[in-house]
Structures are given as C-alpha cells and as structure tokens.
C-alpha cells in the first residue's frame, strides 16, 4: 500500500522491518521521501534518529527505503532517484481505477507532505487513469 493509504510511521516501520529480515516491502504508487534512501547512522542509545524523530527502536545501519518501487501510471512521485533506490521495479501498465474503487487518494488525505512526494498540490484528489487491462512486470537486480 502506498504512503497516504498507510501512515508515514507505519510505512517506514514496515520497510525497516522487512529490510532487517531480508524481505522486500513495496512502496506502492506514490513515491518515497528521499531521506528514506539513506542508511541510518545517527541513532542514539534510545533508538532515536534526528532525521526520523517519529520512529522508535531504530539501529544504526537500518534503512527505511522500500526494496520494491512501484510505477503505476508513471506520474505519481516517479523520479530517477526513486527508481535507482529500488532493488526491484514493479511496473503496472494500463493500471488505474475509477473514483471509489481503489487507485484513488481522496483530496483530504493529500497533505503537504504527500503532495511533495507525489509532485502534486495539497488537497487535490489523485486518481490513476481508468482501468483497462492490468499487467504487472517485475525485475529484480542483484543486491
């Protein structure tokens, strides 16, 4: 699920947990904060980081970046840095939704932070193009 559907704290915690156990979290459509691409190296004895003060239980060496970067409609938060930070790309072609059936983030959930990540404006409803056929193709690169 994308950030916006899940809270920032939940999204980052899941990514950190999956990275710790060698699994892969999927960022979902919508980009990621570039701060998440960096390895934590400022964690204090209480498990806190100045860069992520909202998270607890961190360790130096953790990373909050999702391993799988999703590209669906190619317009929400897709940057070269975003694509390069992934270990696997999931590209959805002709994926989309009608309002109310998923693939939609209501305007009231598009905060200034979410808008920055998705290259949009706060309060604007974000809807993927209407569905036709969904095709998912993943490619994994060696670590």
C-alpha positions in Angstrom: 0.0 0.0 0.0 1.2 3.5 -0.7 2.1 6.2 1.8 -1.2 8.0 2.2 -3.2 4.8 2.5 -0.9 3.9 5.4 0.6 6.5 7.8 4.1 7.6 7.4 5.1 5.8 10.6 3.5 2.5 9.5 5.0 2.7 6.0 8.5 3.4 7.3 8.4 0.9 10.1 7.3 -1.9 7.7 10.1 -1.0 5.3 12.7 -1.1 8.1 11.4 -4.4 9.5 11.4 -6.0 6.0 14.9 -4.8 5.3 16.1 -6.2 8.7 14.8 -9.7 7.9 15.9 -9.7 4.3 12.4 -9.3 2.9 11.0 -6.7 0.4 8.4 -4.1 1.1 6.6 -2.4 -1.7 6.4 1.4 -1.6 3.1 1.4 -3.5 2.3 4.0 -6.1 3.3 7.4 -4.9 7.0 7.8 -4.4 9.1 7.9 -1.3 10.8 10.6 0.7 14.5 10.8 -0.5 15.5 10.8 3.2 14.4 7.1 3.3 17.2 6.2 0.8 19.9 6.8 3.3 21.3 4.4 5.9 20.7 5.4 9.5 24.0 6.4 11.1 22.8 8.9 13.8 20.8 6.5 16.1 21.3 7.2 19.8 21.2 4.8 22.7 17.5 5.2 23.0 16.9 4.1 19.3 16.0 7.5 18.0 17.2 9.4 14.9 17.2 13.1 14.4 16.2 12.5 10.8 13.2 10.4 11.8 12.1 11.6 15.3 8.7 10.0 14.9 10.2 6.4 14.9 11.4 4.4 17.8 13.6 1.3 18.2 16.0 2.2 15.3 19.5 0.9 14.9 22.5 2.3 13.1 22.6 0.5 9.7 18.8 0.5 9.3 17.3 1.8 6.1 13.6 2.9 5.6 13.6 2.6 1.8 11.2 0.1 0.3 13.0 -2.5 -1.8 10.3 -2.7 -4.4 9.5 0.6 -6.3 6.1 0.6 -7.9 5.4 2.6 -11.1 1.7 2.7 -11.9 0.6 5.4 -14.4 4.1 6.8 -14.3 3.0 10.1 -12.8 3.0 10.0 -9.0 6.4 10.6 -7.5 8.5 8.8 -10.1 11.9 10.4 -10.3 15.3 8.9 -11.4 16.4 8.9 -7.8 13.3 7.0 -6.8 13.8 4.4 -9.5 17.5 4.0 -8.7 16.9 3.4 -5.0 15.0 0.2 -5.6 16.2 -3.3 -5.7 13.1 -4.3 -7.8 10.8 -2.3 -10.0 7.2 -3.2 -10.4 5.7 -1.6 -13.5 2.0 -1.6 -13.9 0.8 -0.9 -17.4 -2.8 0.3 -18.1 -3.4 0.2 -14.4 -6.0 2.5 -13.0 -9.2 3.0 -11.2 -12.5 4.8 -11.2 -13.2 7.0 -8.2 -14.2 4.9 -5.2 -12.8 1.6 -6.4 -9.1 1.9 -5.3 -6.3 3.7 -7.1 -7.6 6.9 -5.6 -6.3 9.0 -2.8 -9.0 11.5 -1.7 -8.0 15.1 -1.5 -8.5 15.3 2.2 -5.6 12.8 2.6 -3.2 14.7 0.3 -1.3 16.7 2.9 1.6 19.0 2.0 4.0 16.1 2.7 2.1 13.6 0.4 1.7 16.3 -2.2 5.5 16.9 -2.2 6.2 13.2 -2.6 3.7 12.8 -5.4 4.6 16.0 -7.2 1.1 17.4 -6.7 -0.7 20.0 -4.6 -2.3 19.6 -1.2 -6.0 18.8 -1.2 -6.0 17.6 -4.8 -7.6 14.1 -5.3 -5.2 11.8 -7.0 -6.8 9.1 -9.3 -5.0 6.7 -11.6 -6.3 6.6 -15.1 -9.4 4.4 -15.7 -8.7 0.6 -15.8 -8.5 -1.4 -18.9 -6.0 -4.2 -18.6 -3.6 -4.6 -15.7 -0.2 -6.0 -16.5 2.5 -6.2 -13.8 6.1 -6.8 -14.7 8.8 -7.0 -12.0 12.5 -7.0 -12.5 14.9 -7.7 -9.6 18.5 -6.6 -9.6 21.2 -8.4 -7.7 22.0 -6.8 -4.3 
